């Protein structure tokens, strides 16, 4: 197999919201797409993880997709009813138009398998391609790393277990008893949908905090600041919802009123036909839906040994995108920048700092 080797200043790994924002700012900093910086993405098409979202996630049920710099999301929408437009169609369409407008020359599908430090350069290895770069912007998101906690007996369960990543539609669960595990937004949204077609049980580790009324910018800032503090201290980022609480939308109020948001504490064991709690109670279940979140997809960076004693990576820089132990590496979409608005801002801050570190411009 012939391996192509590309030399560049900056390798951007991942072309979701975070990678695209970085690409935009790298161009503005005077680097040429495809030579001054190179963008690699493993997915078959533009759209980051949005291309894989379940079909019932529409523009009226997403939290909101922030505009990328230099082009509005609304410009790529065609006036359809937001209830009818799936995020999996609309966001990829936007990202594709964005890549074209700014000629970002994303190479795909290219899966980066490993990154090694060959000081002063990094060797970024992918299938049939090696990129040699002076700086690294990693923006690989979390979609590739679904997280399922381990419970005794999980392998004995006779029903179906799936993670939110594999969820498509509530209809496939008709007639089954579905247990939804997890206290985040995905958990309650899926619980709402599934409880309209079949019986459900909700299980969470902590008692969920619901927030009535709108989620203002102050609360948003406070939540981001908490996560930022964690990554600056080298702790794993943690979930934003644990800080913000769940917004009680009209749909969720209706779900609550029909009893779908009654919640049980975590079970202690999984048995062939269901679940068992420490106090001896049990529940029959056909399906366990793990809405237990994602972790950062950083396995390919393992040789760089970025993780410290706190279990996370110590981050610094203006928006905590920079790896404290190696300023040539920025992580976008990690911790405080794991939202579409956070990813945008992080792209700008990361590029400005990386240009200084690499002495460009
Ligand atoms: P991604 O969109 O995941 O992009 C990462 C890219 O990296 C992908 O294209 C992937 O193919 C690529 N990649 C991964 N590994 C490799 C590799 N080894 N080599 C090469 N390429 C690789 N945020 C909001 O702000 N608003 C919302 O409404 C919202 N809704 C959400 C709903 C769900 C169900 C989930 C799970 C998340 C949601 N988020 C939302 C959070 C959302 O994921 C982020 O806001 C944002 O889209 C993430 O962008 P990203 O660029 O960091 O990652």
Boltz pocket constraint, residues with backbone or C-beta under 6 A from the ligand:
constraints:
  - pocket:
      binder: B
      contacts: [[A, 13], [A, 14], [A, 15], [A, 16], [A, 17], [A, 18], [A, 19], [A, 40], [A, 41], [A, 42], [A, 43], [A, 45], [A, 47], [A, 48], [A, 49], [A, 50], [A, 53], [A, 61], [A, 62], [A, 63], [A, 64], [A, 65], [A, 66], [A, 110], [A, 111], [A, 112], [A, 113], [A, 139], [A, 140], [A, 141], [A, 142], [A, 143], [A, 144], [A, 186], [A, 297], [A, 300], [A, 332], [A, 333], [A, 334], [A, 337], [A, 338], [A, 339], [A, 340], [A, 341], [A, 343]]
      max_distance: 6.0
